[in-house]
Amino acid sequence: MHWTSFGRSWRHTRANMMQHRGIEGKVIEITERAIAKQERAICDQANRQDRFAAIRQATDNLPWFVVRTMTGCEQAVEKVLQDNAIEALVPMRKGKTWERRGRKMEGRPMPVIHGYVLVRFMPDAAAFEAVSCIDKVLGFLRMGEQAKPISHSEVKRFYQRAMAGEYDWKSTKLTYVAGEKVRITEGPFAGHIATVVTREERKDADLLVVTIEMFGTELPVNLPLALVEKL
């Protein structure tokens, strides 16, 4: 049944039920305030579309930028960007494969680095504002006052290695202790020295919790062990 026909049918059925029960319906008054609110919502949506339209053009000579998101919302933000024809990536990896009652269970997919989305667009103040206003976006990874750029070749290499499974869950005998210094080898934080906070020991995780000092601020990040090396 078509949705419109279903809606009419339901309203007709509900009206009959109310009459049968002796219930009188109330007239709902649509106030000017409600109309104005709806018009503002429509206007805001149109303005967002206009802002997105202005940043869609991207070429291989443009850098990428790193968007910080709420953890677990990486792919939702990626979808919003891609639905608006904006180039965005969340490199993924596979968690631990395990057995249950003799049956092999594939590891669940997860972002290589939780809480971050790679995005590329024509950079200007309006473009950064448009992306920053997306729901669940916390801001950009910055170098001082400016968003940190990453070259297309770096992002391409990082993405291809993720697709090849190089960051998938791997068992390791290496131990890490709180306060230890490690170097990040790949991704948006490549080359940075990080301080170990702790290592997660869940069955499906091989994550190292570290802090990275960037321009006077300590940034906590969860990284797979495949992205770090001991000094």
C-alpha positions in Angstrom: 0.0 0.0 0.0 1.3 3.5 -0.8 2.3 5.5 2.3 -0.2 8.3 1.4 -3.1 5.8 1.1 -2.1 4.1 4.3 -2.1 7.5 6.1 -5.6 8.3 4.9 -6.8 4.9 5.8 -5.4 5.2 9.3 -6.9 8.6 9.9 -10.3 7.4 8.7 -10.1 4.3 10.9 -9.0 6.4 13.9 -11.9 8.9 13.4 -14.4 6.0 13.4 -12.9 4.6 16.5 -13.2 7.9 18.3 -16.8 8.3 17.2 -17.6 4.8 18.3 -16.2 5.5 21.8 -17.9 8.8 22.0 -14.6 10.7 22.0 -14.7 14.1 20.5 -11.5 15.2 18.7 -9.9 18.6 19.5 -9.1 21.2 16.9 -5.3 21.7 16.8 -4.4 25.3 16.2 -1.3 25.9 14.2 0.2 29.1 15.7 2.4 31.7 13.9 5.2 30.6 16.1 5.0 27.1 14.9 4.9 28.2 11.3 7.9 30.5 11.8 9.8 27.6 13.4 9.1 25.4 10.5 10.1 28.1 8.0 13.4 28.6 9.9 14.1 24.8 9.7 13.5 24.8 6.0 15.7 27.9 5.6 18.5 26.4 7.7 18.4 23.2 5.6 18.6 25.2 2.4 21.5 27.2 3.8 23.3 24.0 4.7 22.8 22.7 1.2 24.2 25.9 -0.2 27.3 25.7 2.0 27.9 22.0 1.0 27.5 22.9 -2.7 30.3 25.4 -2.4 32.8 22.9 -1.1 32.2 19.9 -3.3 35.0 20.6 -5.8 38.1 18.6 -4.9 41.2 17.6 -6.9 44.2 15.4 -6.2 46.4 18.4 -5.5 44.2 19.5 -2.5 45.1 18.3 1.0 42.9 16.3 3.3 41.8 17.4 6.8 41.0 15.4 9.9 37.5 15.8 11.5 37.1 14.9 15.1 33.8 13.2 15.9 32.0 11.6 18.8 33.3 8.0 19.2 31.0 5.6 17.4 29.7 8.3 15.0 32.5 8.2 12.5 30.5 6.4 9.8 27.4 8.5 10.3 29.4 11.7 9.7 31.1 10.0 6.7 27.7 9.3 5.3 26.4 12.8 5.7 29.5 14.1 3.9 29.3 11.6 1.1 25.5 12.1 0.7 26.4 15.7 0.0 29.0 14.7 -2.6 31.9 15.6 -0.3 34.9 13.3 -0.3 35.2 11.6 3.1 36.9 8.4 4.4 36.8 6.3 7.5 39.6 3.7 7.0 38.4 0.4 8.6 40.0 -2.6 10.1 38.8 -6.0 11.2 38.7 -7.0 14.9 39.8 -10.4 16.3 38.5 -13.5 14.6 37.4 -16.1 17.2 35.7 -19.5 17.5 32.4 -20.2 19.2 31.2 -23.8 19.6 33.6 -24.9 16.8 32.3 -22.2 14.4 34.6 -19.5 13.1 33.3 -15.9 13.9 34.8 -13.1 11.8 36.0 -10.1 13.7 33.7 -7.1 13.5 34.8 -4.1 11.4 35.8 -0.9 13.2 37.5 2.4 12.4 41.3 2.1 12.4 41.4 5.2 14.6 38.2 5.8 16.6 36.7 9.3 16.6 38.2 10.6 13.3 37.1 11.1 9.7 39.3 12.1 6.8 37.7 14.8 4.5 38.8 16.7 1.5 37.2 19.9 0.1 38.1 23.4 -1.2 39.3 25.0 2.0 37.9 28.3 3.1 36.2 29.7 6.1 32.7 28.8 4.9 33.7 25.3 4.1 35.2 24.7 7.5 32.1 26.1 9.2 29.8 23.9 7.1 31.6 20.7 8.1 31.9 21.8 11.7 28.2 22.3 11.9 27.4 18.6 11.1 25.8 16.8 14.0 28.3 14.7 16.1 31.3 16.7 14.7 33.5 18.1 17.4 35.9 20.0 15.2 39.1 19.7 13.2 42.5 18.4 14.2 44.5 21.6 14.2 48.0 23.0 14.0 47.7 26.0 16.3 44.9 28.1 14.8 44.8 26.2 11.4 43.3 22.8 10.5 46.1 20.3 10.0 46.5 19.4 6.3 47.5 15.8 5.2 48.7 15.2 1.6 46.6 13.0 -0.7 49.5 10.6 -1.1 49.6 10.0 2.7 45.9 9.4 2.9 46.0 7.1 -0.1 48.7 5.0 1.4 47.0 4.8 4.8 43.7 3.8 3.2 45.3 1.2 0.9 47.1 -0.4 3.8 43.8 -0.5 5.8 42.0 -2.2 2.8 44.9 -4.7 2.6 44.3 -5.7 6.2 47.6 -4.5 7.6 45.9 -2.9 10.6 43.6 -5.8 11.4 43.7 -7.4 14.8 47.1 -9.1 15.5 48.4 -10.9 18.5 51.6 -9.5 19.9 53.9 -10.4 22.8 55.1 -6.8 23.1 54.2 -5.2 26.4 53.6 -1.5 27.0 53.6 0.3 30.3 52.1 3.6 31.4 54.4 6.5 30.7 56.3 4.7 27.9 57.0 6.7 24.8 56.1 5.3 21.4 56.2 6.6 17.8 53.1 6.6 15.6 54.0 5.2 12.2 50.9 5.7 10.0 47.7 7.8 9.6 46.9 11.4 10.5 49.2 11.3 13.6 52.2 9.7 11.7 55.6 10.9 13.1 54.2 12.0 16.4 55.7 10.8 19.7 52.9 9.6 22.1 52.8 8.6 25.7 51.2 5.3 26.7 48.3 5.6 29.1 47.1 2.0 29.2 46.5 -1.0 26.9 43.0 -2.3 26.4 42.7 -6.0 27.0 39.2 -6.8 25.6 38.9 -10.0 23.5 38.2 -8.0 20.3 40.7 -5.2 20.9 44.4 -4.7 20.5 44.3 -1.0 21.3 46.8 1.2 23.0 45.5 4.3 24.7 48.0 7.1 24.3 48.2 10.9 24.7 49.8 13.0 22.0 51.1 16.5 22.8 50.0 18.9 20.0 50.6 22.6 20.4 50.4 22.6 24.2 47.4 20.3 24.4 47.4 16.6 25.3 45.1 14.7 23.0 44.0 11.2 24.1 43.8 8.7 21.2 43.0 5.0 20.9 45.4 3.4 18.4 45.8 -0.2 17.2 49.2 -1.7 18.0 49.9 -1.9 14.3 50.2 1.9 14.2 52.9 2.3 16.9 56.5 1.3 17.4 58.7 1.3 20.4 61.4 3.9 20.6 
